[in-house]
Amino acid sequence: MIATINQTESDLQNITQSSSPDIAALEQIAIATQQAETNLNILELNNADLKGLRSRFQQFYGNISNDAQTIVTAHAEQDMETAESAYQRLETTFAQQETLVNSINQYCSEGYPE
């Protein structure tokens, strides 16, 4: 789970730092976060805390993927109202990133309880 989250966070950072804020970057973000959601889904976890963290990250990445794809589609259809609404949701979702990352880091710092 940690590897998937770290890889996705690295991918998102690379996309946002190396790309101009455009539709192609949003498409890459949608793909990366959809893949992360899929990868997290296939993990078999027995620990309730880890299951809870996985669920929160799946929702986080799923929301990012959906909203990024909505922006891409709305832009292609020149539906700026829908694009703006999705962009606002995307910003709200990204605001949760630090809290989520801190949660998984805290769990890891506690020594991976069974």
MARMIZA-555490 format. One record per atom (N, C-alpha, C): y, x negated, z negated. Coordinates in Angstrom, 2 decimals. Layout:
! MARMIZA-555490
> Y | X | Z
...
//
This chain:
! MARMIZA-555490
> -1.18 | -0.82 | 0.00
> 0.00 | 0.00 | 0.00
> 1.26 | -0.87 | 0.00
> 1.23 | -1.90 | -0.84
> 2.38 | -2.80 | -0.92
> 2.63 | -3.47 | 0.42
> 1.56 | -3.89 | 1.09
> 1.70 | -4.56 | 2.39
> 2.35 | -3.63 | 3.41
> 1.93 | -2.37 | 3.43
> 2.51 | -1.40 | 4.36
> 3.99 | -1.18 | 4.07
> 4.32 | -1.00 | 2.81
> 5.72 | -0.77 | 2.43
> 6.57 | -1.99 | 2.76
> 6.09 | -3.18 | 2.39
> 6.85 | -4.40 | 2.68
> 7.04 | -4.60 | 4.17
> 5.99 | -4.35 | 4.96
> 6.10 | -4.51 | 6.40
> 7.10 | -3.52 | 6.99
> 7.04 | -2.29 | 6.53
> 7.96 | -1.27 | 7.05
> 9.39 | -1.58 | 6.66
> 9.60 | -1.98 | 5.41
> 10.95 | -2.34 | 4.98
> 11.48 | -3.52 | 5.80
> 10.62 | -4.49 | 6.07
> 11.01 | -5.63 | 6.90
> 11.33 | -5.18 | 8.33
> 10.49 | -4.31 | 8.88
> 10.74 | -3.78 | 10.23
> 12.07 | -3.05 | 10.29
> 12.33 | -2.20 | 9.31
> 13.59 | -1.44 | 9.30
> 14.78 | -2.38 | 9.20
> 14.66 | -3.39 | 8.36
> 15.75 | -4.35 | 8.22
> 15.98 | -5.10 | 9.53
> 14.90 | -5.52 | 10.18
> 15.03 | -6.22 | 11.46
> 15.66 | -5.34 | 12.53
> 15.24 | -4.08 | 12.58
> 15.78 | -3.16 | 13.58
> 17.27 | -2.94 | 13.33
> 17.64 | -2.67 | 12.10
> 19.03 | -2.35 | 11.81
> 19.95 | -3.57 | 11.90
> 19.42 | -4.77 | 11.64
> 20.25 | -5.96 | 11.70
> 20.32 | -6.56 | 13.10
> 19.27 | -6.38 | 13.90
> 19.25 | -7.01 | 15.21
> 19.62 | -6.06 | 16.34
> 19.78 | -4.81 | 16.05
> 20.11 | -3.82 | 17.07
> 21.48 | -3.24 | 16.80
> 22.13 | -2.90 | 17.90
> 23.35 | -2.12 | 17.72
> 22.92 | -0.71 | 17.35
> 23.77 | 0.01 | 16.63
> 23.37 | 1.37 | 16.21
> 23.35 | 2.31 | 17.41
> 22.23 | 2.34 | 18.09
> 22.13 | 3.17 | 19.29
> 20.83 | 3.95 | 19.29
> 20.63 | 4.70 | 20.35
> 19.47 | 5.57 | 20.46
> 18.18 | 4.76 | 20.50
> 18.18 | 3.62 | 21.16
> 16.97 | 2.79 | 21.22
> 16.56 | 2.33 | 19.82
> 17.53 | 1.96 | 19.00
> 17.23 | 1.54 | 17.62
> 16.66 | 2.71 | 16.83
> 17.21 | 3.91 | 17.03
> 16.69 | 5.08 | 16.33
> 15.26 | 5.40 | 16.77
> 14.97 | 5.19 | 18.04
> 13.59 | 5.39 | 18.51
> 12.64 | 4.40 | 17.83
> 13.08 | 3.15 | 17.69
> 12.26 | 2.15 | 17.01
> 12.06 | 2.51 | 15.54
> 13.10 | 3.00 | 14.90
> 13.00 | 3.43 | 13.50
> 12.02 | 4.58 | 13.37
> 12.10 | 5.55 | 14.27
> 11.18 | 6.70 | 14.23
> 9.74 | 6.24 | 14.37
> 9.49 | 5.32 | 15.28
> 8.12 | 4.82 | 15.50
> 7.62 | 4.05 | 14.28
> 8.45 | 3.14 | 13.77
> 8.04 | 2.31 | 12.62
> 7.74 | 3.15 | 11.39
> 8.57 | 4.14 | 11.13
> 8.37 | 4.95 | 9.93
> 7.22 | 5.94 | 10.10
> 7.00 | 6.42 | 11.32
> 5.83 | 7.28 | 11.56
> 4.55 | 6.48 | 11.36
> 4.54 | 5.24 | 11.83
> 3.36 | 4.38 | 11.64
> 3.13 | 4.11 | 10.16
> 4.20 | 3.88 | 9.41
> 4.06 | 3.65 | 7.97
> 3.48 | 4.87 | 7.27
> 3.97 | 6.04 | 7.64
> 3.45 | 7.27 | 7.04
> 1.96 | 7.42 | 7.33
> 1.55 | 7.13 | 8.56
> 0.14 | 7.19 | 8.94
> -0.68 | 6.16 | 8.16
> -0.18 | 4.93 | 8.09
> -0.90 | 3.87 | 7.38
> -1.07 | 4.19 | 5.89
> -0.05 | 4.76 | 5.29
> -0.15 | 5.13 | 3.88
> -1.15 | 6.26 | 3.68
> -1.22 | 7.16 | 4.63
> -2.11 | 8.31 | 4.52
> -3.58 | 7.91 | 4.49
> -3.94 | 6.84 | 5.19
> -5.36 | 6.47 | 5.28
> -5.84 | 5.65 | 4.07
> -4.91 | 5.23 | 3.21
> -5.31 | 4.46 | 2.03
> -6.06 | 5.34 | 1.04
> -7.14 | 4.80 | 0.51
> -7.88 | 5.49 | -0.54
> -7.42 | 4.94 | -1.88
> -6.77 | 5.79 | -2.65
> -6.23 | 5.38 | -3.95
> -6.85 | 6.22 | -5.05
> -7.20 | 5.57 | -6.15
> -7.78 | 6.28 | -7.29
> -6.78 | 6.46 | -8.43
> -5.74 | 5.67 | -8.44
> -4.76 | 5.68 | -9.52
> -3.71 | 6.76 | -9.28
> -3.48 | 7.61 | -10.27
> -2.53 | 8.72 | -10.14
> -1.10 | 8.22 | -9.89
> -0.72 | 7.13 | -10.54
> 0.62 | 6.58 | -10.34
> 0.80 | 6.12 | -8.89
> -0.21 | 5.42 | -8.38
> -0.14 | 4.96 | -6.99
> -0.12 | 6.14 | -6.01
> -0.91 | 7.15 | -6.30
> -0.91 | 8.34 | -5.44
> 0.48 | 8.98 | -5.41
> 1.12 | 9.03 | -6.58
> 2.47 | 9.59 | -6.64
> 3.47 | 8.76 | -5.86
> 3.38 | 7.44 | -6.00
> 4.27 | 6.55 | -5.25
> 4.01 | 6.67 | -3.75
> 2.74 | 6.74 | -3.38
> 2.41 | 6.90 | -1.96
> 3.03 | 8.18 | -1.41
> 2.89 | 9.25 | -2.14
> 3.44 | 10.53 | -1.71
> 4.95 | 10.45 | -1.51
> 5.62 | 9.80 | -2.43
> 7.08 | 9.66 | -2.32
> 7.46 | 8.82 | -1.11
> 6.72 | 7.73 | -0.84
> 7.02 | 6.91 | 0.33
> 6.66 | 7.64 | 1.62
> 5.58 | 8.40 | 1.62
> 5.23 | 9.17 | 2.81
> 6.32 | 10.17 | 3.14
> 6.83 | 10.84 | 2.13
> 7.90 | 11.80 | 2.36
> 9.16 | 11.08 | 2.86
> 9.47 | 9.96 | 2.24
> 10.63 | 9.16 | 2.64
> 10.52 | 8.74 | 4.10
> 9.40 | 8.11 | 4.46
> 9.23 | 7.64 | 5.83
> 9.12 | 8.81 | 6.81
> 8.46 | 9.88 | 6.40
> 8.35 | 11.06 | 7.26
> 9.71 | 11.67 | 7.56
> 10.55 | 11.77 | 6.54
> 11.90 | 12.31 | 6.75
> 12.72 | 11.42 | 7.68
> 12.61 | 10.11 | 7.49
> 13.34 | 9.19 | 8.37
> 12.86 | 9.35 | 9.80
> 11.55 | 9.35 | 9.99
> 10.99 | 9.48 | 11.34
> 11.43 | 10.78 | 12.00
> 11.31 | 11.89 | 11.28
> 11.69 | 13.19 | 11.84
> 13.17 | 13.25 | 12.20
> 14.02 | 12.79 | 11.29
> 15.45 | 12.86 | 11.55
> 15.88 | 11.89 | 12.65
> 15.30 | 10.70 | 12.69
> 15.63 | 9.76 | 13.76
> 15.21 | 10.34 | 15.11
> 14.02 | 10.93 | 15.17
> 13.56 | 11.53 | 16.42
> 14.42 | 12.74 | 16.80
> 14.84 | 13.52 | 15.82
> 15.73 | 14.65 | 16.09
> 17.04 | 14.18 | 16.70
> 17.58 | 13.09 | 16.19
> 18.82 | 12.54 | 16.74
> 18.61 | 12.11 | 18.18
> 17.51 | 11.41 | 18.45
> 17.21 | 10.95 | 19.81
> 17.12 | 12.14 | 20.76
> 16.37 | 13.15 | 20.37
> 16.19 | 14.33 | 21.22
> 17.51 | 15.07 | 21.40
> 18.24 | 15.27 | 20.31
> 19.52 | 15.98 | 20.39
> 20.51 | 15.22 | 21.27
> 20.50 | 13.91 | 21.18
> 21.39 | 13.11 | 22.02
> 21.05 | 13.29 | 23.49
> 19.77 | 13.28 | 23.81
> 19.34 | 13.47 | 25.20
> 19.75 | 14.84 | 25.72
> 19.74 | 15.82 | 24.84
> 20.11 | 17.19 | 25.21
> 21.60 | 17.45 | 25.02
> 22.33 | 16.43 | 24.63
> 23.77 | 16.51 | 24.36
> 24.10 | 17.60 | 23.34
> 23.25 | 17.71 | 22.34
> 23.43 | 18.66 | 21.24
> 23.96 | 17.88 | 20.04
> 25.25 | 17.63 | 20.05
> 25.84 | 16.78 | 19.03
> 25.84 | 17.42 | 17.65
> 25.85 | 18.73 | 17.57
> 25.81 | 19.40 | 16.26
> 24.47 | 19.12 | 15.57
> 23.38 | 19.24 | 16.31
> 22.06 | 18.95 | 15.76
> 21.93 | 17.47 | 15.42
> 22.45 | 16.62 | 16.29
> 22.40 | 15.17 | 16.04
> 23.17 | 14.82 | 14.77
> 24.33 | 15.40 | 14.59
> 25.15 | 15.11 | 13.41
> 24.46 | 15.60 | 12.14
> 23.86 | 16.76 | 12.20
> 23.14 | 17.30 | 11.04
> 21.98 | 16.39 | 10.66
> 21.22 | 15.95 | 11.66
> 20.09 | 15.04 | 11.40
> 20.59 | 13.70 | 10.88
> 21.71 | 13.24 | 11.39
> 22.28 | 11.97 | 10.92
> 22.67 | 12.06 | 9.44
> 23.24 | 13.18 | 9.05
> 23.61 | 13.37 | 7.64
> 22.36 | 13.36 | 6.75
> 21.30 | 14.02 | 7.21
> 20.03 | 14.01 | 6.45
> 19.47 | 12.60 | 6.38
> 19.57 | 11.87 | 7.48
> 19.07 | 10.49 | 7.53
> 19.81 | 9.62 | 6.52
> 21.11 | 9.76 | 6.45
> 21.89 | 8.99 | 5.47
> 21.48 | 9.34 | 4.04
> 21.27 | 10.63 | 3.79
> 20.85 | 11.08 | 2.46
> 19.49 | 10.49 | 2.11
> 18.58 | 10.49 | 3.07
> 17.25 | 9.93 | 2.84
> 17.32 | 8.43 | 2.58
> 18.07 | 7.71 | 3.40
> 18.18 | 6.26 | 3.21
> 18.80 | 5.91 | 1.87
> 19.61 | 6.80 | 1.31
> 20.20 | 6.54 | 0.00
> 19.14 | 6.47 | -1.10
> 17.96 | 7.01 | -0.84
> 16.86 | 6.99 | -1.81
> 16.04 | 5.70 | -1.76
> 16.28 | 4.89 | -0.74
> 15.46 | 3.71 | -0.50
> 15.42 | 2.75 | -1.69
> 16.56 | 2.44 | -2.24
> 16.60 | 1.47 | -3.35
> 15.81 | 1.99 | -4.55
> 15.95 | 3.27 | -4.86
> 15.23 | 3.86 | -5.98
> 13.73 | 3.77 | -5.77
> 13.28 | 4.08 | -4.56
> 11.84 | 4.01 | -4.26
> 11.32 | 2.59 | -4.35
> 12.03 | 1.66 | -3.76
> 11.60 | 0.26 | -3.80
> 11.57 | -0.24 | -5.24
> 12.57 | 0.14 | -6.02
> 12.57 | -0.25 | -7.44
> 11.37 | 0.35 | -8.18
> 10.99 | 1.56 | -7.84
> 9.83 | 2.21 | -8.48
> 8.55 | 1.44 | -8.22
> 8.33 | 1.05 | -6.97
> 7.09 | 0.33 | -6.65
> 7.15 | -1.07 | -7.25
> 8.32 | -1.69 | -7.27
> 8.45 | -3.01 | -7.88
> 8.18 | -2.95 | -9.38
> 8.66 | -1.91 | -10.03
> 8.40 | -1.76 | -11.46
> 6.92 | -1.56 | -11.71
> 6.27 | -0.75 | -10.90
> 4.83 | -0.55 | -11.05
> 4.10 | -1.89 | -10.93
> 4.48 | -2.66 | -9.92
> 3.82 | -3.96 | -9.71
> 4.09 | -4.92 | -10.86
> 5.28 | -4.88 | -11.41
> 5.61 | -5.80 | -12.51
> 4.86 | -5.47 | -13.79
> 4.31 | -4.27 | -13.87
> 3.55 | -3.87 | -15.05
> 2.09 | -4.30 | -14.96
> 1.74 | -5.04 | -13.92
> 0.41 | -5.64 | -13.84
> -0.65 | -4.78 | -13.19
> -0.26 | -3.88 | -12.31
> -1.22 | -3.06 | -11.57
> -2.22 | -2.36 | -12.48
> -1.79 | -1.48 | -13.35
> -2.76 | -0.78 | -14.22
> -3.75 | 0.02 | -13.40
> -4.96 | 0.08 | -13.89
> -6.03 | 0.81 | -13.18
> -5.85 | 2.28 | -13.32
//
